[in-house]
Amino acid sequence: MRERLDVILVERRLVESRTKAQWLIKSGFVFVNDMKILKSSKKVDNNSKIKLSRKYPYVGRGGLKLEAALKSFSVDVKGKICVDIGASIGGFTDCLLQNGALKVYTVDTATNLLHPSLTC
C-alpha cells in the first residue's frame, strides 16, 4: 500500500507531527530507499526504507525562527537566564536551552501546552 511520506513518518514515530515531517522533507533530510525526497505529499510504499539524515531540532517551529535570529544578530545565550513569553509548546524555550541558556522561565495564558520534555 502507498501512502503520503509525511504521514508515514508520523506513523513510524520518526517525528511527532506532520508539520515536522514536512519541514524535514522540504529541507532535504528524508531519504526513501536511499533517494532524497523533497515533496511531502509523495506517495511511497509502506515497506520502503526511510532514513532521516537529521532529526527535527526543536519541539516547535518557533525554535527554528529563534535560532535564525540568534545567529543573525550574534546573540549568545550561554549561561543566561531567559524568559519565553507566550511559550505555547516551547520551541523558543527548547532552542534557548539547546544553545546553552542556564534557565528559561516560560509564561503562557493556556495550560498544558508545553512539551513534556521541557517540564520540571
N, CA, C and O of each residue as an XYZ file, in Angstrom:
480
protein
N       0.838     -1.188      0.000
C       0.000      0.000      0.000
C       0.883      1.251      0.000
O       1.930      1.285      0.646
N       0.451      2.258     -0.721
C       1.212      3.502     -0.808
C       0.509      4.583      0.003
O      -0.719      4.651      0.059
N       1.328      5.427      0.631
C       0.783      6.488      1.466
C       1.709      7.699      1.396
O       2.869      7.587      0.999
N       1.178      8.857      1.786
C       1.979     10.082      1.792
C       3.189      9.898      2.708
O       3.094      9.298      3.779
N       4.319     10.423      2.265
C       5.554     10.292      3.030
C       5.449     10.958      4.398
O       5.906     10.393      5.392
N       4.853     12.152      4.468
C       4.752     12.826      5.771
C       3.901     12.026      6.754
O       4.175     12.025      7.954
N       2.877     11.352      6.254
C       2.018     10.523      7.105
C       2.794      9.305      7.613
O       2.690      8.943      8.785
N       3.563      8.683      6.735
C       4.352      7.510      7.126
C       5.368      7.871      8.208
O       5.576      7.099      9.143
N       6.000      9.038      8.087
C       6.979      9.447      9.101
C       6.338      9.549     10.481
O       6.946      9.170     11.482
N       5.119     10.057     10.531
C       4.406     10.164     11.812
C       3.985      8.777     12.294
O       4.147      8.456     13.472
N       3.447      7.956     11.397
C       3.000      6.611     11.777
C       4.143      5.762     12.322
O       3.946      4.973     13.247
N       5.332      5.919     11.755
C       6.504      5.162     12.226
C       7.161      5.812     13.447
O       8.156      5.312     13.972
N       6.598      6.911     13.877
C       7.098      7.652     15.043
C       8.519      8.172     14.856
O       9.293      8.267     15.808
N       8.840      8.502     13.622
C      10.129      9.129     13.343
C      10.072     10.614     13.666
O      11.097     11.239     13.937
N       8.861     11.176     13.635
C       8.610     12.572     14.014
C       7.285     12.627     14.768
O       6.486     11.692     14.715
N       7.065     13.743     15.472
C       5.856     13.876     16.291
C       4.648     14.394     15.526
O       3.510     14.161     15.935
N       4.879     15.096     14.419
C       3.745     15.697     13.712
C       4.030     15.768     12.218
O       5.176     15.670     11.779
N       2.968     15.940     11.454
C       3.130     16.093     10.009
C       3.852     17.390      9.681
O       4.589     17.459      8.696
N       3.648     18.420     10.497
C       4.342     19.691     10.263
C       5.848     19.487     10.336
O       6.586     19.990      9.490
N       6.304     18.754     11.340
C       7.738     18.483     11.476
C       8.223     17.602     10.329
O       9.316     17.804      9.800
N       7.403     16.626      9.948
C       7.762     15.758      8.829
C       7.921     16.573      7.551
O       8.878     16.378      6.800
N       6.990     17.478      7.306
C       7.037     18.301      6.100
C       8.276     19.188      6.079
O       8.887     19.369      5.026
N       8.655     19.743      7.233
C       9.861     20.571      7.297
C      11.097     19.743      6.959
O      11.945     20.183      6.183
N      11.203     18.540      7.541
C      12.355     17.680      7.278
C      12.430     17.293      5.803
O      13.508     17.288      5.209
N      11.280     16.971      5.221
C      11.243     16.568      3.815
C      11.661     17.732      2.923
O      12.541     17.578      2.076
N      11.038     18.895      3.104
C      11.348     20.064      2.271
C      12.778     20.540      2.446
O      13.347     21.148      1.540
N      13.364     20.266      3.611
C      14.745     20.674      3.877
C      15.757     19.675      3.335
O      16.963     19.908      3.411
N      15.272     18.562      2.787
C      16.164     17.586      2.162
C      16.786     16.582      3.114
O      17.843     16.028      2.813
N      16.160     16.334      4.254
C      16.717     15.427      5.249
C      16.069     14.049      5.260
O      16.362     13.240      6.141
N      15.187     13.765      4.290
C      14.489     12.476      4.272
C      14.844     11.712      2.996
O      14.763     12.239      1.887
N      15.242     10.444      3.196
C      15.613      9.583      2.083
C      14.730      8.345      2.096
O      14.549      7.709      3.134
N      14.187      8.015      0.944
C      13.372      6.812      0.787
C      14.119      5.894     -0.166
O      14.375      6.245     -1.318
N      14.467      4.706      0.334
C      15.268      3.757     -0.447
C      16.501      4.448     -1.027
O      16.830      4.278     -2.201
N      17.175      5.230     -0.181
C      18.419      5.949     -0.495
C      18.261      7.077     -1.514
O      19.256      7.570     -2.044
N      17.030      7.488     -1.792
C      16.794      8.620     -2.693
C      16.188      9.771     -1.902
O      15.224      9.586     -1.159
N      16.770     10.979     -2.070
C      16.249     12.155     -1.378
C      14.888     12.516     -1.954
O      14.722     12.606     -3.170
N      13.916     12.723     -1.070
C      12.573     13.131     -1.474
C      12.330     14.529     -0.925
O      12.584     14.785      0.252
N      11.841     15.438     -1.768
C      11.629     16.829     -1.367
C      10.154     17.228     -1.332
O       9.826     18.377     -1.037
N       9.274     16.287     -1.631
C       7.846     16.587     -1.672
C       7.127     15.745     -0.619
O       7.106     14.517     -0.705
N       6.539     16.416      0.373
C       5.912     15.689      1.481
C       4.673     14.904      1.061
O       4.294     13.947      1.735
N       4.045     15.291     -0.031
C       2.845     14.585     -0.491
C       3.182     13.364     -1.348
O       2.284     12.655     -1.802
N       4.462     13.120     -1.567
C       4.898     11.979     -2.382
C       4.367     10.684     -1.779
O       4.535     10.425     -0.587
N       3.728      9.879     -2.614
C       3.204      8.582     -2.171
C       4.333      7.559     -2.262
O       4.960      7.396     -3.309
N       4.578      6.878     -1.151
C       5.622      5.859     -1.123
C       5.050      4.573     -0.545
O       4.054      4.584      0.178
N       5.696      3.477     -0.879
C       5.273      2.167     -0.393
C       5.501      2.092      1.115
O       6.541      2.530      1.609
N       4.546      1.546      1.838
C       4.655      1.426      3.298
C       5.867      0.609      3.734
O       6.333      0.757      4.864
N       6.380     -0.246      2.862
C       7.528     -1.085      3.200
C       8.857     -0.431      2.842
O       9.909     -1.045      3.018
N       8.831      0.783      2.351
C      10.053      1.469      1.939
C      10.990      1.701      3.118
O      10.562      1.881      4.258
N      12.285      1.690      2.802
C      13.298      2.010      3.810
C      13.406      3.534      3.885
O      13.732      4.187      2.894
N      13.132      4.091      5.057
C      13.160      5.545      5.230
C      14.256      5.910      6.212
O      14.369      5.330      7.292
N      15.066      6.890      5.813
C      16.165      7.336      6.669
C      16.108      8.849      6.813
O      15.893      9.568      5.837
N      16.303      9.325      8.037
C      16.402     10.762      8.293
C      17.871     11.095      8.487
O      18.546     10.480      9.313
N      18.370     12.063      7.731
C      19.762     12.461      7.920
C      19.892     13.497      9.027
O      21.000     13.832      9.445
N      18.751     14.007      9.501
C      18.738     14.953     10.618
C      17.375     14.853     11.296
O      16.350     14.698     10.633
N      17.378     14.942     12.594
C      16.127     14.959     13.348
C      15.619     16.394     13.401
O      16.380     17.340     13.197
N      14.339     16.547     13.675
C      13.779     17.888     13.861
C      14.432     18.456     15.109
O      14.370     17.838     16.171
N      15.056     19.624     15.001
C      15.906     20.109     16.092
C      15.191     20.581     17.355
O      15.777     20.530     18.437
N      13.951     21.037     17.252
C      13.265     21.612     18.411
C      11.846     21.074     18.512
O      11.312     20.515     17.554
N      11.238     21.248     19.689
C       9.873     20.742     19.887
C       8.837     21.525     19.091
O       7.728     21.032     18.881
N       9.165     22.715     18.652
C       8.242     23.538     17.863
C       8.982     24.364     16.828
O      10.187     24.584     16.943
N       8.257     24.822     15.817
C       8.864     25.614     14.741
C       9.447     26.927     15.230
O      10.361     27.468     14.607
N       8.931     27.446     16.337
C       9.460     28.690     16.882
C      10.946     28.601     17.163
O      11.664     29.596     17.059
N      11.408     27.416     17.518
C      12.831     27.220     17.783
C      13.691     27.501     16.569
O      14.786     28.050     16.693
N      13.201     27.128     15.395
C      13.942     27.395     14.156
C      14.031     28.892     13.894
O      15.065     29.398     13.458
N      12.938     29.593     14.164
C      12.907     31.042     13.949
C      13.846     31.750     14.915
O      14.586     32.652     14.522
N      13.815     31.338     16.182
C      14.701     31.958     17.164
C      16.156     31.636     16.861
O      17.022     32.499     17.004
N      16.435     30.411     16.445
C      17.799     30.024     16.091
C      18.347     30.947     15.001
O      19.489     31.400     15.081
N      17.534     31.222     13.990
C      17.958     32.117     12.905
C      18.223     33.522     13.433
O      19.193     34.163     13.027
N      17.372     34.005     14.334
C      17.555     35.345     14.903
C      18.810     35.407     15.765
O      19.560     36.380     15.694
N      19.045     34.381     16.575
C      20.244     34.361     17.418
C      21.505     34.432     16.566
O      22.445     35.153     16.898
N      21.521     33.683     15.470
C      22.681     33.701     14.569
C      22.795     35.035     13.850
O      23.879     35.612     13.772
N      21.684     35.523     13.328
C      21.675     36.764     12.551
C      22.156     37.960     13.365
O      22.885     38.811     12.858
N      21.744     38.021     14.633
C      22.096     39.162     15.482
C      23.261     38.859     16.420
O      23.561     39.651     17.313
N      23.919     37.715     16.221
C      25.075     37.306     17.037
C      24.779     37.367     18.532
O      25.557     37.928     19.304
N      23.660     36.792     18.931
C      23.275     36.761     20.344
C      23.720     35.429     20.947
O      23.391     34.362     20.430
N      24.470     35.504     22.045
C      24.930     34.313     22.748
C      24.134     34.171     24.041
O      24.191     35.052     24.900
N      23.400     33.084     24.189
C      22.567     32.886     25.379
C      23.220     31.955     26.399
O      22.615     31.643     27.425
N      24.435     31.512     26.130
C      25.117     30.593     27.047
C      25.216     31.205     28.441
O      25.686     32.329     28.616
N      24.755     30.426     29.434
C      24.849     30.853     30.818
C      23.846     31.913     31.241
O      23.886     32.379     32.379
N      22.957     32.297     30.353
C      21.976     33.353     30.648
C      20.684     32.761     31.212
O      20.352     31.603     30.955
N      19.964     33.572     31.981
C      18.620     33.228     32.431
C      17.666     33.965     31.497
O      17.746     35.185     31.356
N      16.767     33.224     30.865
C      15.904     33.782     29.817
C      14.431     33.599     30.176
O      14.087     32.876     31.112
N      13.575     34.270     29.412
C      12.132     34.111     29.576
C      11.504     33.916     28.196
O      11.883     34.574     27.227
N      10.551     33.011     28.128
C       9.798     32.750     26.898
C       8.347     33.117     27.187
O       7.606     32.340     27.789
N       7.954     34.303     26.753
C       6.589     34.777     26.995
C       5.718     34.368     25.811
O       5.990     34.740     24.669
N       4.677     33.606     26.094
C       3.844     33.040     25.038
C       4.446     31.728     24.574
O       4.519     31.459     23.375
N       4.876     30.912     25.525
C       5.672     29.716     25.245
C       4.967     28.666     24.387
O       5.622     27.987     23.597
N       3.662     28.520     24.524
C       2.913     27.500     23.789
C       3.569     26.133     23.988
O       3.680     25.670     25.123
N       4.002     25.481     22.912
C       4.622     24.165     23.050
C       6.069     24.256     23.521
O       6.608     23.285     24.052
N       6.707     25.420     23.331
C       8.048     25.627     23.874
C       9.190     25.606     22.879
O      10.316     25.275     23.249
N       8.932     25.950     21.630
C      10.004     25.972     20.627
C      11.133     26.924     20.995
O      12.306     26.567     20.886
N      10.786     28.142     21.434
C      11.811     29.107     21.853
C      12.568     28.565     23.065
O      13.797     28.631     23.116
N      11.835     28.034     24.032
C      12.453     27.503     25.251
C      13.459     26.415     24.906
O      14.585     26.421     25.405
N      13.054     25.488     24.058
C      13.925     24.393     23.641
C      15.176     24.932     22.960
O      16.284     24.478     23.247
N      15.008     25.889     22.065
C      16.140     26.492     21.358
C      17.102     27.153     22.342
O      18.315     26.963     22.251
N      16.565     27.922     23.276
C      17.405     28.602     24.264
C      18.196     27.594     25.093
O      19.394     27.776     25.313
N      17.538     26.541     25.551
C      18.220     25.528     26.356
C      19.289     24.792     25.554
O      20.388     24.551     26.054
N      18.969     24.435     24.314
C      19.948     23.738     23.480
C      21.132     24.626     23.117
O      22.206     24.128     22.779
N      20.938     25.932     23.187
C      22.029     26.863     22.891
C      22.725     27.353     24.159
O      23.459     28.340     24.124
N      22.496     26.666     25.274
C      23.272     26.918     26.475
C      22.668     27.813     27.530
O      23.352     28.152     28.495
N      21.413     28.212     27.391
C      20.791     29.036     28.435
C      20.805     28.260     29.749
O      20.535     27.059     29.777
N      21.120     28.956     30.826
C      21.183     28.335     32.143
C      19.796     27.916     32.623
O      19.618     26.833     33.180
N      18.819     28.789     32.398
C      17.456     28.551     32.851
C      16.521     29.357     31.963
O      16.869     30.447     31.510
N      15.323     28.812     31.716
C      14.320     29.535     30.935
C      12.998     29.482     31.692
O      12.486     28.407     32.004
N      12.456     30.659     31.979
C      11.128     30.750     32.571
C      10.130     30.859     31.428
O      10.312     31.659     30.510
N       9.070     30.049     31.486
C       8.063     30.088     30.429
C       6.751     30.629     30.979
O       6.355     30.329     32.106
N       6.088     31.435     30.153
C       4.810     32.041     30.523
C       3.844     31.858     29.357
O       4.201     32.090     28.202
N       2.624     31.442     29.668
C       1.603     31.343     28.634
C       0.239     31.426     29.308
O       0.086     31.040     30.467
N      -0.742     31.927     28.584
C      -2.096     32.022     29.140
C      -2.817     30.685     29.093
O      -3.742     30.452     29.871
N      -2.407     29.809     28.195
C      -3.017     28.480     28.091
C      -2.348     27.530     29.087
O      -1.295     27.840     29.645
N      -2.964     26.388     29.299
C      -2.386     25.407     30.214
C      -2.097     24.102     29.492
O      -2.765     23.749     28.520
N      -1.102     23.403     29.979
C      -0.727     22.067     29.498
C      -0.349     22.004     28.020
O      -0.586     20.987     27.369
N       0.226     23.058     27.490
C       0.686     23.036     26.102
C       2.173     22.718     26.000
O       2.620     22.172     24.991
N       2.939     23.050     27.026
C       4.389     22.888     26.989
C       4.754     21.419     26.775
O       4.209     20.525     27.422
N       5.684     21.194     25.855
C       6.114     19.833     25.536
C       6.634     19.143     26.801
O       7.359     19.760     27.581
N       6.274     17.873     27.012
C       6.686     17.159     28.228
C       8.198     17.131     28.464
O       8.641     17.069     29.611
N       8.985     17.176     27.402
C      10.441     17.139     27.568
C      10.989     18.410     28.209
O      12.147     18.438     28.626
N      10.174     19.463     28.294
C      10.639     20.742     28.835
C      10.121     21.024     30.238
O      10.469     22.045     30.831
N       9.309     20.149     30.765
C       8.736     20.400     32.089
C       9.645     19.858     33.183
O      10.458     18.963     32.955
N       9.489     20.415     34.363
C      10.317     20.006     35.515
C       9.914     18.648     36.014
O      10.498     18.144     36.973
